[in-house]
Amino acid sequence: MTREKSWLEGMAALTVTEWSNDDRLLADQGGGHATRSARRWMEDLGVGWKDMPNYKVHSRADEEHGRMFLDDLERFANGEREPLAMQAVRESLDLFKLFRGGVAEAMEKIPL
């Protein structure tokens, strides 16, 4: 989306995916995607945070990433451009859902 759509749509789409990893925004659901995924790896595979540097970094870095463009979105994604940005947010979340669903479907096919 960030390559094929306008810069405003790309910025809105990117920002919402960063929010999906923000532990503060999703505390009531057990944290952001990276933190919840890491917990599953710890529970299911017995690995620790030190064994998953990517998850550890993502669970912290995306808090800042999610704030990076808020001032720009507030400035430019308003008025007649607001529906365009909101549609990009919806599409981005739909794509994220499709991706995660595909991963889950593939995982279910792995023989135990």
N, CA, C and O atoms as a MOPAC input file, in Angstrom:
PM7 MOZYME 1SCF
protein

 N      0.81500 1    -1.19000 1     0.00000 1
 C      0.00000 1     0.00000 1     0.00000 1
 C      0.85900 1     1.25400 1     0.00000 1
 O      0.51700 1     2.24800 1    -0.64100 1
 N      1.97200 1     1.20700 1     0.71800 1
 C      2.80700 1     2.40600 1     0.78900 1
 C      3.48200 1     2.71600 1    -0.54000 1
 O      3.88000 1     3.85600 1    -0.78200 1
 N      3.61200 1     1.72400 1    -1.39300 1
 C      4.22900 1     1.94700 1    -2.69200 1
 C      3.19900 1     2.30100 1    -3.75600 1
 O      3.48700 1     3.09500 1    -4.65200 1
 N      2.01200 1     1.72900 1    -3.67000 1
 C      1.02800 1     1.85400 1    -4.74100 1
 C      0.01200 1     2.97400 1    -4.53400 1
 O     -0.61200 1     3.41800 1    -5.49700 1
 N     -0.16100 1     3.42500 1    -3.32900 1
 C     -1.16500 1     4.44600 1    -3.05400 1
 C     -0.48900 1     5.79400 1    -2.80500 1
 O      0.73700 1     5.89900 1    -2.84800 1
 N     -1.28000 1     6.80200 1    -2.55000 1
 C     -0.73500 1     8.13000 1    -2.27300 1
 C      0.07300 1     8.11600 1    -0.97200 1
 O     -0.06000 1     7.21000 1    -0.14900 1
 N      0.90600 1     9.13400 1    -0.81000 1
 C      1.71700 1     9.20100 1     0.40200 1
 C      0.85000 1     9.26400 1     1.64600 1
 O      1.20700 1     8.69500 1     2.67800 1
 N     -0.28700 1     9.95000 1     1.56300 1
 C     -1.17100 1    10.07200 1     2.71600 1
 C     -1.78200 1     8.71600 1     3.08000 1
 O     -1.83500 1     8.34900 1     4.25400 1
 N     -2.23900 1     7.98200 1     2.07500 1
 C     -2.78400 1     6.65000 1     2.33100 1
 C     -1.70000 1     5.72500 1     2.88400 1
 O     -1.94500 1     4.95300 1     3.81200 1
 N     -0.52100 1     5.81000 1     2.31500 1
 C      0.58000 1     4.98500 1     2.79700 1
 C      0.94100 1     5.29200 1     4.23400 1
 O      1.20300 1     4.38300 1     5.02100 1
 N      0.95400 1     6.56600 1     4.57700 1
 C      1.27300 1     6.96400 1     5.93600 1
 C      0.21200 1     6.47000 1     6.92600 1
 O      0.54700 1     5.98600 1     8.00700 1
 N     -1.03600 1     6.59100 1     6.56300 1
 C     -2.12200 1     6.10700 1     7.43100 1
 C     -2.05200 1     4.59100 1     7.57900 1
 O     -2.21100 1     4.06500 1     8.68100 1
 N     -1.81400 1     3.88700 1     6.46900 1
 C     -1.72500 1     2.42200 1     6.50200 1
 C     -0.54900 1     1.96200 1     7.34900 1
 O     -0.67500 1     1.01600 1     8.12700 1
 N      0.58400 1     2.61800 1     7.20300 1
 C      1.77400 1     2.26800 1     7.96800 1
 C      1.57500 1     2.53800 1     9.46100 1
 O      1.96300 1     1.72800 1    10.30300 1
 N      0.97700 1     3.66500 1     9.77400 1
 C      0.78600 1     4.03300 1    11.17600 1
 C     -0.08300 1     3.02100 1    11.90200 1
 O      0.22500 1     2.64500 1    13.03300 1
 N     -1.15700 1     2.57700 1    11.27600 1
 C     -2.04200 1     1.63600 1    11.97300 1
 C     -1.36200 1     0.28200 1    12.17700 1
 O     -1.63300 1    -0.39400 1    13.16900 1
 N     -0.48600 1    -0.12400 1    11.26100 1
 C      0.21800 1    -1.38600 1    11.49400 1
 C      1.20800 1    -1.25200 1    12.63500 1
 O      1.43500 1    -2.20900 1    13.37500 1
 N      1.79700 1    -0.08300 1    12.78600 1
 C      2.67600 1     0.14100 1    13.93600 1
 C      1.86500 1     0.09200 1    15.23700 1
 O      2.33300 1    -0.42100 1    16.25300 1
 N      0.66600 1     0.62300 1    15.18700 1
 C     -0.18800 1     0.59700 1    16.37800 1
 C     -0.51000 1    -0.83300 1    16.80400 1
 O     -0.71900 1    -1.09200 1    17.98900 1
 N     -0.55200 1    -1.75300 1    15.85900 1
 C     -0.88100 1    -3.14300 1    16.20700 1
 C      0.18500 1    -3.76800 1    17.10000 1
 O     -0.05300 1    -4.81600 1    17.70000 1
 N      1.34500 1    -3.14800 1    17.19600 1
 C      2.41600 1    -3.64300 1    18.05600 1
 C      2.58600 1    -2.82500 1    19.33100 1
 O      3.45600 1    -3.13500 1    20.14600 1
 N      1.78900 1    -1.80900 1    19.51600 1
 C      1.95600 1    -0.91100 1    20.65500 1
 C      1.28400 1    -1.49900 1    21.89500 1
 O      0.05800 1    -1.54500 1    21.99000 1
 N      2.10400 1    -1.94300 1    22.83400 1
 C      1.58600 1    -2.55900 1    24.06200 1
 C      0.66100 1    -1.62800 1    24.83900 1
 O     -0.30500 1    -2.08100 1    25.45300 1
 N      0.95200 1    -0.34300 1    24.81300 1
 C      0.13000 1     0.60300 1    25.58300 1
 C     -1.27400 1     0.71000 1    25.01600 1
 O     -2.24500 1     0.77800 1    25.76800 1
 N     -1.38800 1     0.72400 1    23.68100 1
 C     -2.70200 1     0.85100 1    23.05200 1
 C     -3.53600 1    -0.42100 1    23.18300 1
 O     -4.76600 1    -0.37000 1    23.15900 1
 N     -2.86800 1    -1.54700 1    23.31900 1
 C     -3.56800 1    -2.83300 1    23.33600 1
 C     -3.38900 1    -3.58000 1    24.66000 1
 O     -3.46000 1    -4.80800 1    24.70500 1
 N     -3.15700 1    -2.83000 1    25.72800 1
 C     -2.93700 1    -3.45100 1    27.03900 1
 C     -4.10400 1    -4.32200 1    27.46000 1
 O     -3.89900 1    -5.37000 1    28.07300 1
 N     -5.33300 1    -3.90800 1    27.14200 1
 C     -6.51000 1    -4.68700 1    27.53700 1
 C     -6.61000 1    -6.00900 1    26.78500 1
 O     -7.39900 1    -6.87600 1    27.16100 1
 N     -5.81600 1    -6.17300 1    25.72100 1
 C     -5.81000 1    -7.42400 1    24.95900 1
 C     -4.52300 1    -8.21900 1    25.19000 1
 O     -4.24500 1    -9.18600 1    24.48100 1
 N     -3.75400 1    -7.80600 1    26.17200 1
 C     -2.52200 1    -8.51600 1    26.47200 1
 C     -1.29700 1    -7.94900 1    25.78400 1
 O     -0.23800 1    -8.57600 1    25.79100 1
 N     -1.42400 1    -6.77500 1    25.19200 1
 C     -0.30500 1    -6.12700 1    24.52900 1
 C     -0.43300 1    -6.17100 1    23.02500 1
 O     -1.40100 1    -6.69500 1    22.47300 1
 N      0.56400 1    -5.60700 1    22.37900 1
 C      0.57400 1    -5.56500 1    20.92600 1
 C      0.89900 1    -6.91400 1    20.31800 1
 O      1.19500 1    -7.87800 1    21.02300 1
 N      0.83900 1    -6.96500 1    19.00600 1
 C      1.04600 1    -8.21900 1    18.28400 1
 C      2.39100 1    -8.86400 1    18.61200 1
 O      2.44700 1   -10.06700 1    18.86700 1
 N      3.47000 1    -8.09300 1    18.61100 1
 C      4.79500 1    -8.65700 1    18.86600 1
 C      4.87400 1    -9.25800 1    20.26800 1
 O      5.41400 1   -10.35100 1    20.43900 1
 N      4.35000 1    -8.56800 1    21.25700 1
 C      4.39100 1    -9.07300 1    22.62900 1
 C      3.54800 1   -10.32800 1    22.77900 1
 O      3.97200 1   -11.29500 1    23.41000 1
 N      2.34000 1   -10.31200 1    22.19300 1
 C      1.47600 1   -11.50000 1    22.29100 1
 C      2.09200 1   -12.69200 1    21.55900 1
 O      2.02400 1   -13.82500 1    22.03600 1
 N      2.69000 1   -12.43100 1    20.40300 1
 C      3.34600 1   -13.51900 1    19.66300 1
 C      4.51900 1   -14.08500 1    20.46100 1
 O      4.70200 1   -15.30000 1    20.54000 1
 N      5.30200 1   -13.19600 1    21.04600 1
 C      6.44600 1   -13.64700 1    21.84200 1
 C      5.98600 1   -14.49700 1    23.01700 1
 O      6.61400 1   -15.51000 1    23.32700 1
 N      4.91300 1   -14.10800 1    23.66700 1
 C      4.39600 1   -14.90600 1    24.78400 1
 C      4.01100 1   -16.31300 1    24.32600 1
 O      4.26400 1   -17.29700 1    25.02100 1
 N      3.39500 1   -16.39100 1    23.14400 1
 C      3.02100 1   -17.71400 1    22.61200 1
 C      4.26600 1   -18.55900 1    22.35700 1
 O      4.28100 1   -19.75300 1    22.65700 1
 N      5.31600 1   -17.93700 1    21.80100 1
 C      6.55300 1   -18.67600 1    21.56100 1
 C      7.12900 1   -19.17400 1    22.89100 1
 O      7.62000 1   -20.29900 1    22.98200 1
 N      7.06300 1   -18.32200 1    23.92100 1
 C      7.59100 1   -18.71500 1    25.22200 1
 C      6.77500 1   -19.87100 1    25.79800 1
 O      7.33600 1   -20.84100 1    26.30700 1
 N      5.44700 1   -19.76300 1    25.71500 1
 C      4.57700 1   -20.81200 1    26.25200 1
 C      4.66800 1   -22.09800 1    25.43600 1
 O      4.79200 1   -23.18500 1    25.99900 1
 N      4.60900 1   -21.97700 1    24.12000 1
 C      4.55000 1   -23.15900 1    23.25700 1
 C      5.90900 1   -23.80900 1    23.02000 1
 O      5.99700 1   -25.03100 1    22.89800 1
 N      6.96400 1   -23.00600 1    22.95300 1
 C      8.27200 1   -23.54500 1    22.59200 1
 C      9.30000 1   -23.48200 1    23.71700 1
 O     10.39400 1   -24.03600 1    23.60400 1
 N      8.93900 1   -22.80200 1    24.80000 1
 C      9.84100 1   -22.72700 1    25.94300 1
 C     11.05200 1   -21.83900 1    25.74100 1
 O     12.06700 1   -22.02000 1    26.41200 1
 N     10.96600 1   -20.88100 1    24.82800 1
 C     12.08500 1   -19.95300 1    24.62500 1
 C     11.86300 1   -18.70600 1    25.47300 1
 O     10.74300 1   -18.43100 1    25.90400 1
 N     12.93100 1   -17.96000 1    25.70900 1
 C     12.83600 1   -16.74000 1    26.51300 1
 C     13.02300 1   -15.49800 1    25.66500 1
 O     13.35700 1   -15.57500 1    24.48300 1
 N     12.79900 1   -14.33900 1    26.29800 1
 C     12.95800 1   -13.06400 1    25.59300 1
 C     14.34000 1   -12.94500 1    24.95800 1
 O     14.47500 1   -12.43000 1    23.84800 1
 N     15.35800 1   -13.41900 1    25.66000 1
 C     16.72300 1   -13.29500 1    25.13500 1
 C     16.90600 1   -14.08300 1    23.84600 1
 O     17.79200 1   -13.77700 1    23.04900 1
 N     16.07600 1   -15.08800 1    23.63900 1
 C     16.15100 1   -15.90400 1    22.42700 1
 C     15.38800 1   -15.28800 1    21.25600 1
 O     15.45800 1   -15.79600 1    20.13700 1
 N     14.66400 1   -14.20100 1    21.50300 1
 C     13.82300 1   -13.58400 1    20.47400 1
 C     14.07700 1   -12.08200 1    20.38600 1
 O     13.18700 1   -11.28700 1    20.68700 1
 N     15.26900 1   -11.69000 1    19.98100 1
 C     15.58100 1   -10.25700 1    19.96500 1
 C     14.65500 1    -9.45100 1    19.05700 1
 O     14.37600 1    -8.28800 1    19.34800 1
 N     14.17900 1   -10.03600 1    17.97800 1
 C     13.28900 1    -9.31300 1    17.07400 1
 C     11.98700 1    -8.92700 1    17.77400 1
 O     11.53500 1    -7.78800 1    17.65600 1
 N     11.38500 1    -9.86200 1    18.49600 1
 C     10.14900 1    -9.55500 1    19.22100 1
 C     10.39700 1    -8.52400 1    20.32000 1
 O      9.58700 1    -7.62200 1    20.53200 1
 N     11.50900 1    -8.66500 1    21.00600 1
 C     11.82400 1    -7.73400 1    22.08600 1
 C     11.95300 1    -6.30800 1    21.54800 1
 O     11.41800 1    -5.36300 1    22.12900 1
 N     12.66700 1    -6.16800 1    20.43600 1
 C     12.84900 1    -4.84700 1    19.82800 1
 C     11.51000 1    -4.30100 1    19.33300 1
 O     11.18800 1    -3.13700 1    19.57200 1
 N     10.73500 1    -5.13000 1    18.64900 1
 C      9.45800 1    -4.66500 1    18.10500 1
 C      8.48900 1    -4.23100 1    19.18800 1
 O      7.78100 1    -3.23800 1    19.02400 1
 N      8.44900 1    -4.94800 1    20.27400 1
 C      7.48900 1    -4.60200 1    21.32000 1
 C      7.76700 1    -3.23000 1    21.91400 1
 O      6.86900 1    -2.60800 1    22.48200 1
 N      8.99600 1    -2.75400 1    21.79100 1
 C      9.33200 1    -1.42100 1    22.31400 1
 C      9.38100 1    -0.35900 1    21.21600 1
 O      8.86300 1     0.74400 1    21.39000 1
 N      9.99300 1    -0.69000 1    20.10900 1
 C     10.21900 1     0.30400 1    19.05000 1
 C      8.92100 1     0.78900 1    18.42700 1
 O      8.82100 1     1.95800 1    18.05500 1
 N      7.93000 1    -0.07500 1    18.30600 1
 C      6.71100 1     0.32900 1    17.62000 1
 C      5.87800 1     1.32300 1    18.41900 1
 O      4.97800 1     1.95400 1    17.86500 1
 N      6.15700 1     1.47300 1    19.69500 1
 C      5.50200 1     2.54100 1    20.45200 1
 C      5.90000 1     3.89300 1    19.85900 1
 O      5.05700 1     4.77100 1    19.67200 1
 N      7.18000 1     4.04900 1    19.56900 1
 C      7.65600 1     5.29600 1    18.96300 1
 C      7.23600 1     5.39200 1    17.50400 1
 O      6.84200 1     6.46000 1    17.03700 1
 N      7.31800 1     4.29000 1    16.79000 1
 C      6.94500 1     4.29500 1    15.37100 1
 C      5.49100 1     4.70600 1    15.17800 1
 O      5.17000 1     5.41100 1    14.22100 1
 N      4.62500 1     4.28100 1    16.05900 1
 C      3.21000 1     4.61900 1    15.95200 1
 C      2.91900 1     6.09700 1    16.15200 1
 O      1.87700 1     6.59000 1    15.72100 1
 N      3.83300 1     6.80500 1    16.80400 1
 C      3.65500 1     8.24100 1    17.04100 1
 C      4.32200 1     9.10300 1    15.97400 1
 O      4.04700 1    10.29900 1    15.87700 1
 N      5.19200 1     8.50000 1    15.17800 1
 C      6.03300 1     9.28600 1    14.26900 1
 C      5.25300 1    10.20400 1    13.33900 1
 O      5.67900 1    11.33500 1    13.10300 1
 N      4.13700 1     9.75500 1    12.81000 1
 C      3.43600 1    10.51800 1    11.78700 1
 C      2.10600 1    11.11100 1    12.26200 1
 O      1.33900 1    11.63200 1    11.45300 1
 N      1.83300 1    11.03500 1    13.54800 1
 C      0.54000 1    11.54000 1    14.03100 1
 C      0.36200 1    13.02600 1    13.75700 1
 O     -0.72600 1    13.45000 1    13.36800 1
 N      1.39700 1    13.82000 1    13.94800 1
 C      1.27600 1    15.25500 1    13.66000 1
 C      0.98600 1    15.49100 1    12.18400 1
 O      0.17600 1    16.34700 1    11.83000 1
 N      1.65300 1    14.72600 1    11.32800 1
 C      1.41700 1    14.86900 1     9.88500 1
 C      0.00900 1    14.42500 1     9.50600 1
 O     -0.66000 1    15.07500 1     8.70200 1
 N     -0.43600 1    13.31400 1    10.09000 1
 C     -1.79300 1    12.85600 1     9.79300 1
 C     -2.82900 1    13.86700 1    10.28000 1
 O     -3.82000 1    14.12800 1     9.59800 1
 N     -2.59300 1    14.43100 1    11.46000 1
 C     -3.51600 1    15.44400 1    11.97100 1
 C     -3.55100 1    16.65800 1    11.03500 1
 O     -4.60800 1    17.25100 1    10.81500 1
 N     -2.42400 1    17.00900 1    10.50700 1
 C     -2.33100 1    18.17800 1     9.62900 1
 C     -2.92600 1    17.93000 1     8.24300 1
 O     -3.60200 1    18.80100 1     7.69600 1
 N     -2.67900 1    16.74400 1     7.66900 1
 C     -3.03500 1    16.51200 1     6.26800 1
 C     -4.21800 1    15.57100 1     6.05100 1
 O     -4.86200 1    15.63100 1     5.00300 1
 N     -4.51600 1    14.71000 1     7.01100 1
 C     -5.60400 1    13.73600 1     6.82800 1
 C     -6.88300 1    14.26400 1     7.46900 1
 O     -7.46100 1    13.62900 1     8.35100 1
 N     -7.30500 1    15.41500 1     7.01700 1
 C     -8.51400 1    16.01800 1     7.57000 1
 C     -9.38500 1    16.52900 1     6.42300 1
 O     -8.98200 1    16.49500 1     5.26000 1
 N    -10.55200 1    16.99000 1     6.75900 1
 C    -11.45100 1    17.52400 1     5.74000 1
 C    -11.76600 1    16.48400 1     4.68800 1
 O    -12.11500 1    15.35000 1     5.01400 1
 N    -11.64600 1    16.86100 1     3.43400 1
 C    -11.99900 1    15.95300 1     2.33800 1
 C    -11.00600 1    14.79600 1     2.19100 1
 O    -11.31400 1    13.80800 1     1.52400 1
 N     -9.80600 1    14.90300 1     2.80900 1
 C     -8.81600 1    13.82200 1     2.73300 1
 C     -8.97600 1    12.79800 1     3.84900 1
 O     -8.38100 1    11.72200 1     3.78200 1
 N     -9.76100 1    13.10600 1     4.86800 1
 C     -9.92300 1    12.18100 1     5.98000 1
 C    -10.50900 1    10.83600 1     5.55300 1
 O     -9.99300 1     9.80100 1     5.97500 1
 N    -11.57200 1    10.80300 1     4.73100 1
 C    -12.09700 1     9.49300 1     4.31400 1
 C    -11.06700 1     8.64300 1     3.56000 1
 O    -11.06700 1     7.41900 1     3.68500 1
 N    -10.20300 1     9.27600 1     2.78900 1
 C     -9.15400 1     8.56600 1     2.06700 1
 C     -8.18900 1     7.89400 1     3.04400 1
 O     -7.82900 1     6.73100 1     2.86600 1
 N     -7.77900 1     8.62000 1     4.06100 1
 C     -6.87400 1     8.07200 1     5.07300 1
 C     -7.55400 1     6.96800 1     5.87100 1
 O     -6.93600 1     5.94500 1     6.16300 1
 N     -8.81100 1     7.16400 1     6.22200 1
 C     -9.53300 1     6.14100 1     6.99000 1
 C     -9.73000 1     4.86600 1     6.17000 1
 O     -9.65400 1     3.76300 1     6.71100 1
 N     -9.97900 1     5.01200 1     4.87600 1
 C    -10.10500 1     3.82900 1     4.01800 1
 C     -8.77800 1     3.07400 1     3.95700 1
 O     -8.76300 1     1.84300 1     3.95400 1
 N     -7.68400 1     3.79700 1     3.91000 1
 C     -6.35900 1     3.16600 1     3.90500 1
 C     -6.11800 1     2.40700 1     5.20700 1
 O     -5.53900 1     1.32000 1     5.19700 1
 N     -6.56100 1     2.97600 1     6.32800 1
 C     -6.44100 1     2.29300 1     7.61500 1
 C     -7.22900 1     0.98400 1     7.58100 1
 O     -6.72000 1    -0.05900 1     7.99200 1
 N     -8.45900 1     1.03700 1     7.09500 1
 C     -9.28400 1    -0.18500 1     7.02600 1
 C     -8.64100 1    -1.23500 1     6.11600 1
 O     -8.58300 1    -2.41400 1     6.46600 1
 N     -8.16100 1    -0.80300 1     4.95800 1
 C     -7.52200 1    -1.73800 1     4.02900 1
 C     -6.26200 1    -2.35000 1     4.65000 1
 O     -6.00800 1    -3.54400 1     4.49000 1
 N     -5.49200 1    -1.55000 1     5.34300 1
 C     -4.27800 1    -2.03600 1     5.97000 1
 C     -4.60100 1    -3.09800 1     7.02400 1
 O     -3.93800 1    -4.13300 1     7.09100 1
 N     -5.61100 1    -2.83900 1     7.83800 1
 C     -6.01100 1    -3.82500 1     8.84600 1
 C     -6.57400 1    -5.08500 1     8.20400 1
 O     -6.34200 1    -6.18800 1     8.69700 1
 N     -7.31200 1    -4.93100 1     7.10800 1
 C     -7.81500 1    -6.09900 1     6.38100 1
 C     -6.66100 1    -6.93800 1     5.83700 1
 O     -6.68600 1    -8.16500 1     5.93200 1
 N     -5.65700 1    -6.28600 1     5.27000 1
 C     -4.50200 1    -7.01800 1     4.74900 1
 C     -3.74300 1    -7.71900 1     5.86200 1
 O     -3.29000 1    -8.85100 1     5.68900 1
 N     -3.60200 1    -7.05800 1     7.00000 1
 C     -2.92800 1    -7.67300 1     8.14500 1
 C     -3.70100 1    -8.91100 1     8.60000 1
 O     -3.10900 1    -9.94300 1     8.91800 1
 N     -5.01300 1    -8.79600 1     8.62600 1
 C     -5.86300 1    -9.92800 1     9.02000 1
 C     -5.71400 1   -11.08400 1     8.03000 1
 O     -5.61600 1   -12.23900 1     8.44300 1
 N     -5.69600 1   -10.78900 1     6.74400 1
 C     -5.50600 1   -11.82600 1     5.72300 1
 C     -4.15000 1   -12.50700 1     5.87400 1
 O     -4.04300 1   -13.73000 1     5.78400 1
 N     -3.12300 1   -11.70300 1     6.10300 1
 C     -1.78200 1   -12.25200 1     6.27600 1
 C     -1.72900 1   -13.19100 1     7.47600 1
 O     -1.26000 1   -14.32400 1     7.36700 1
 N     -2.20800 1   -12.72000 1     8.60900 1
 C     -2.16800 1   -13.55300 1     9.82500 1
 C     -3.03600 1   -14.79200 1     9.66900 1
 O     -2.68000 1   -15.86700 1    10.15200 1
 N     -4.17500 1   -14.64900 1     8.99500 1
 C     -5.02200 1   -15.81000 1     8.73800 1
 C     -4.32200 1   -16.83400 1     7.86500 1
 O     -4.44400 1   -18.03800 1     8.09000 1
 N     -3.58500 1   -16.35500 1     6.86500 1
 C     -2.82100 1   -17.25600 1     6.00800 1
 C     -1.73200 1   -17.98500 1     6.76500 1
 O     -1.50000 1   -19.17300 1     6.54200 1
 N     -1.06600 1   -17.27800 1     7.65900 1
 C     -0.04100 1   -17.90900 1     8.48700 1
 C     -0.68100 1   -18.98200 1     9.36900 1
 O     -0.15700 1   -20.09000 1     9.47600 1
 N     -1.80100 1   -18.65800 1     9.99400 1
 C     -2.47800 1   -19.62600 1    10.85600 1
 C     -2.92800 1   -20.85700 1    10.06700 1
 O     -2.79200 1   -21.98700 1    10.53500 1
 N     -3.45900 1   -20.63000 1     8.87900 1
 C     -3.90300 1   -21.74800 1     8.04000 1
 C     -2.72200 1   -22.65100 1     7.66800 1
 O     -2.84100 1   -23.87600 1     7.71000 1
 N     -1.60500 1   -22.06000 1     7.31200 1
 C     -0.42000 1   -22.84700 1     6.97300 1
 C      0.09600 1   -23.61500 1     8.18700 1
 O      0.53600 1   -24.75800 1     8.06500 1
 N      0.04000 1   -22.98300 1     9.35100 1
 C      0.50200 1   -23.66000 1    10.57100 1
 C     -0.36000 1   -24.87300 1    10.89600 1
 O      0.14600 1   -25.89000 1    11.37100 1
 N     -1.65800 1   -24.76700 1    10.64000 1
 C     -2.55000 1   -25.89100 1    10.91900 1
 C     -2.24100 1   -27.09800 1    10.04000 1
 O     -2.58000 1   -28.22400 1    10.40400 1
 N     -1.61500 1   -26.88800 1     8.91000 1
 C     -1.27600 1   -27.97400 1     7.98500 1
 C      0.03200 1   -28.67600 1     8.33600 1
 O      0.36100 1   -29.70700 1     7.74900 1
 N      0.77100 1   -28.12800 1     9.28000 1
 C      2.04400 1   -28.73100 1     9.67600 1
 C      1.73700 1   -29.96800 1    10.50500 1
 O      1.05000 1   -29.88000 1    11.52200 1
 N      2.24500 1   -31.12700 1    10.07400 1
 C      1.99500 1   -32.35200 1    10.85500 1
 C      2.73300 1   -32.30000 1    12.19000 1
 O      3.86700 1   -31.82800 1    12.26900 1
 N      2.09000 1   -32.77800 1    13.20800 1
 C      2.71800 1   -32.78200 1    14.53400 1
 C      3.44100 1   -34.04900 1    14.79800 1
 O      4.02500 1   -34.21500 1    15.86900 1

